[in-house]
Amino acid sequence: MPVSDRFTYLFLDAITVIFPLLLSFDKKIHFWRKWNWLIPSLLITSTLYLVWDIWFTTSEVWVFNHRYLVGLNLFSLPIEEYLFFIVVPYACMFIYECVVGYFPNLPLNGKWTNLIMAGFTTTIAAYNYERLYTLITFGLIGITLWYLIIFKSAIINKIQQHLFPAWLLSIIPMLYVNGVLTSKPVLIYNNLENLGIRIGTIPFEDFFYNYLYMLWMVIIFEKLRLRNTDPNLAK
């Protein structure tokens, strides 16, 4: 096995974060000044995702190909996976803040975006309850959005106005990173637990797995931000 193969996943982690980190000091975005809101939102969401990841790995919903790993593991996960849950959410939140900063008044109806996404994901989950990856990913999106819609969260429509475009933009780097992860493959999926639909080599669920990640992080991030600007909206 070539020595370079062992650093494949580590390289993907590095390439994911390097540009967002360097651009965090952009004078319009000032992302570095928002780390006090970013860090709690990242840690809370990533902790939940790591528990999910350990569960799916031990259940063989997906498994890691050790040929492309440095060989350090903790609780069934390679060290690269822990880094993944730092660098990817950082990059995604940077994209979100760029959309907010450069396009503050997008002509997107957050209410309808929420309703369409909630209906779509709930339907997919309901018709694929026997596929664990599909059920959990789409089901959690549906539950989260319906909860926010029904209880009329004060910030969800504002969030979606920028979250949905940010998610679409995040797909561009995701096509490369997840494309390498699934084409080598670094990560091997059990197709009995997903729809079996691939965009290139990337399972369809991965795109919504990322959307859910962003949704949860942005909600926490924005609530923390609003505590400093309008405490009533942060409730």
Beta strands, then each sheet from edge to edge (+ up, - down):
strand 1: 62-64
strand 2: 73-74
strand 3: 77-78
strand 4: 187-189
strand 5: 198-199
strand 6: 202-203
sheet 1: 1+ 4-
sheet 2: 2+ 3-
sheet 3: 5+ 6-
end
